Amino acid sequence: MPFQRMTPTLPQRIPRSFFLEADVLQASNKLLGHILATSIGGIVARGRIVEVEAYRGSDDKACHAYGNKRTPRTEVMFGQGGHAYVYLCYGIHHLFNIVTGPAGQADAVLIRALEPLPCSHGHMLKRRGMEKVQKRLTAGPGMLSQAMGITTALSGADLAAADSPVWLEWGSALPTETAIARSPRIGVGYAEECAAWPWRFTIKQSPWLSR
């Protein structure tokens, strides 16, 4: 079976402890299948995480905090796991990352693709200026952020706070180990040897993958 059914006994929102995994690769793996949710402007949207990429501040040349470099933009990455790191790419795409691990580690996971939940289709389509549900609705980091109403204004948001406008919920069907694929990250050719690291994690066969 490619998925394992879960019946969580914890609150619907995923708690802080989930984000404190010290190994960003394990943290990335664990995110697949869970639900990203937002409440922006009174609109609640949800999507199942199907594709992520791991970034490590200490030695990863593809990471904004490579060499543990602190800047005003990356300062949030040095905080405790469970905070949002949202940055602008090419001046137009708002890319949503989840900080993981203990404070000071500067690791984060980029959410690259979501499977939009049916209850959110109408709101997502309106935000994306689309008329029908198709792959480009949320199959890409910039696309999913637009569909979910995520912008850089949310950078630093605490996903574990009860009043946070962005949070994670437990997924009801999580992929088994054999249902997860690993491959090199996308668009990091500048990162020299780090570009080949297989730090992109995807749910195999999902029609919502970015590529």
C-alpha positions in Angstrom: 0.0 0.0 0.0 1.5 3.4 -1.0 -0.2 5.2 1.9 -0.8 4.6 5.5 -3.9 5.8 7.1 -3.5 7.9 10.2 -5.9 8.7 13.0 -4.0 11.3 15.0 -5.0 11.8 18.7 -3.2 15.2 18.9 -4.9 18.5 18.1 -5.6 19.1 14.4 -2.9 21.7 14.1 0.6 20.2 14.1 2.5 21.3 17.3 6.0 22.8 17.7 7.7 19.5 18.5 7.0 18.2 14.9 9.2 21.0 13.5 12.2 20.5 15.8 13.7 17.5 13.9 17.4 18.2 13.8 18.0 16.5 10.4 16.5 18.7 7.7 16.3 15.7 5.4 14.1 13.8 7.9 12.1 16.9 8.4 11.4 17.2 4.7 10.4 13.5 4.5 8.0 14.0 7.4 6.2 16.9 5.8 4.9 14.9 2.8 1.2 14.2 3.1 0.4 16.7 5.7 -1.9 19.7 5.1 -0.7 23.3 4.6 -3.5 25.7 5.6 -3.9 29.5 5.5 -6.5 32.0 6.7 -6.0 35.2 4.7 -8.6 37.9 4.4 -11.2 35.6 6.0 -10.6 32.9 3.4 -9.4 29.5 4.5 -7.4 27.4 2.0 -5.9 24.0 2.3 -3.6 21.8 0.2 -1.8 18.5 0.8 2.0 18.7 0.6 3.3 16.5 -2.2 6.8 18.0 -3.1 9.5 19.6 -0.9 13.2 20.5 -1.0 15.6 20.6 1.9 18.1 23.4 2.5 20.8 23.3 5.2 22.5 26.5 6.4 25.8 25.1 7.6 27.2 23.6 4.4 24.6 23.8 1.6 25.7 26.2 -1.1 22.1 26.4 -2.4 20.9 27.7 1.0 20.5 31.5 1.5 22.1 31.0 4.9 25.1 29.0 3.6 28.0 29.1 6.0 25.5 30.2 8.7 25.5 33.7 7.2 23.1 36.0 8.9 21.3 38.7 7.0 18.1 40.6 7.6 16.4 38.3 5.1 17.7 35.0 6.6 17.5 35.9 10.3 14.2 34.1 10.6 16.0 30.9 9.5 18.1 31.0 12.7 15.0 30.9 14.9 13.3 27.8 16.3 11.7 25.3 13.9 8.1 26.0 13.0 8.4 29.5 11.6 7.7 30.6 8.1 10.5 31.8 5.8 9.0 33.5 2.8 11.2 35.3 0.2 10.6 36.9 -3.2 12.1 35.2 -6.3 12.6 37.2 -9.5 10.7 40.0 -7.9 7.3 38.3 -8.4 7.2 34.9 -6.8 6.6 34.5 -3.1 8.3 31.2 -2.0 7.1 29.6 1.2 9.6 27.7 3.4 9.2 26.1 6.8 12.1 26.6 9.2 13.1 23.3 11.0 15.4 22.1 13.7 16.6 23.9 16.9 17.3 27.6 17.1 20.6 28.6 15.5 20.7 25.9 12.9 19.3 27.8 9.9 17.6 24.9 8.1 14.4 25.2 6.1 12.2 23.2 3.8 10.8 24.7 0.6 7.2 23.7 -0.2 7.3 23.1 -4.0 3.8 21.7 -4.7 0.5 21.0 -3.2 -2.5 18.9 -4.0 -5.4 21.4 -3.5 -8.2 20.1 -1.4 -11.6 20.3 -3.1 -13.0 22.7 -0.4 -10.4 25.2 -1.5 -10.7 25.0 -5.3 -13.0 28.1 -5.7 -10.8 30.4 -3.7 -7.6 29.1 -5.2 -8.9 29.5 -8.8 -9.9 33.1 -8.1 -6.5 34.0 -6.6 -4.7 32.4 -9.6 -7.1 34.0 -12.2 -8.0 30.5 -13.5 -11.3 29.0 -14.5 -10.8 25.3 -14.0 -8.7 23.1 -11.8 -5.5 21.9 -13.4 -1.9 21.2 -12.5 -0.6 24.8 -12.7 -3.0 25.8 -9.9 -0.5 24.7 -7.2 2.2 22.7 -8.9 5.1 25.0 -8.3 6.3 27.1 -5.3 5.2 30.5 -6.7 1.9 29.1 -7.9 1.0 27.5 -4.6 1.8 30.6 -2.6 -0.4 32.7 -4.8 -3.2 30.1 -4.5 -2.9 30.0 -0.8 -2.6 33.8 -0.3 1.0 33.6 0.9 3.3 36.6 0.6 6.5 37.8 2.2 4.3 39.5 4.8 4.0 36.1 6.4 7.7 35.6 6.8 8.4 34.9 10.4 4.9 33.7 11.2 4.8 31.0 13.9 3.0 28.0 12.4 2.6 26.5 15.9 0.8 29.6 17.3 -3.0 29.2 17.7 -3.7 32.5 16.0 -1.2 32.1 13.1 -2.7 32.8 9.6 -0.6 29.9 8.3 -0.3 26.5 9.9 0.0 22.7 9.3 -2.6 20.1 10.0 -2.2 16.3 10.3 -2.7 14.5 7.0 -5.1 11.5 7.0 -3.1 9.5 4.5 0.7 9.7 4.6 3.0 8.1 2.0 5.0 5.1 2.9 8.7 5.1 2.5 8.4 3.3 -0.9 6.0 5.9 -2.1 8.5 8.7 -1.7 11.1 9.6 -4.4 14.3 11.6 -4.0 16.1 13.6 -6.7 18.3 16.7 -7.1 16.6 20.1 -6.3 15.4 22.3 -9.1 17.0 25.5 -10.2 20.1 25.4 -8.0 22.8 24.8 -10.7 24.8 27.7 -9.2 25.4 25.6 -6.0 28.3 23.6 -7.5 28.6 20.1 -6.0 25.5 20.8 -3.8 23.3 21.0 -6.9 23.5 17.2 -7.3 22.5 16.4 -3.8 19.2 14.4 -3.9 17.3 16.7 -1.5 14.0 17.0 -3.4 11.4 14.7 -1.9 8.2 13.9 -3.8 5.2 11.6 -3.5 5.5 9.3 -6.5 2.7 9.3 -9.0 1.2 12.5 -7.7 -0.3 14.5 -10.6 0.5 17.7 -8.8 4.3 17.6 -8.9 6.0 20.7 -10.3 7.7 18.6 -12.9 
